[in-house]
Amino acid sequence: MARRLAPSVLNADLAQLAQQVRLVQDVAEWIHLDLMDGHFVPNLSFGPPLVAALRPHTHRFLDCHLTVDNPVELLPALAEAGADAVTMHVEALGGQGFRRDVLPKLAAARRAIDASGRSIALQVDGGVNLATLGDCLAAGADVFVVGTAIFRAEDPTAAAKMFRSMIDEGRGPGPDERAGEA
């Protein structure tokens, strides 16, 4: 399965969202949208109206990640808004950094996917940055949700291109690239 970069727009300048997406869409296959309701997780973000507003501005795959109390209620509105995929949580994990204890689980999931012979995307979301990318690649992930490390970078386009290059090459960053993240 091809590896995909999915910048999370939760960390973008939301007042300039269409422009922020244009900065990264040439190197990213997916655009990741975190929809949070302020109940399931303490954060409140956006919903189907923002997905609908963004849809005309990008041809990229819109990956909607729901951390809401009743995700099933949002499915018809998200389909109508132009979402391409929806992921739902059964537990609240919002606002956490990268958890290294997930790496063996990623590797086990990759082995199970490979054994099934099916084409299933294995996504890693949460704390993916220059320090964690190589471990995620090694564990077998093939969709990388990167938010802060792209949209809080001095040059989001250059940051997205760096991640795209490393993902394509199947490698983590070298010492010079890691130094730029500090």
Secondary structure, 3 states (H helix, E strand, C coil): CCCEEEEEHHHCCHHHHHHHHHHHCCCCCEEEEEEEECCCCCCECCCHHHHHHHHHHCCCEEEEEEECCCHHHHHHHHHHHCCCEEEECCCCCCCCCCCHHHHHHHHHHHHHHHHHCCCCCCEEECCCCCCCHHHHHHHCCCEEEECHHHHCCCCHHHHHHHHHHHHHHCCCCCHHHHHCCC
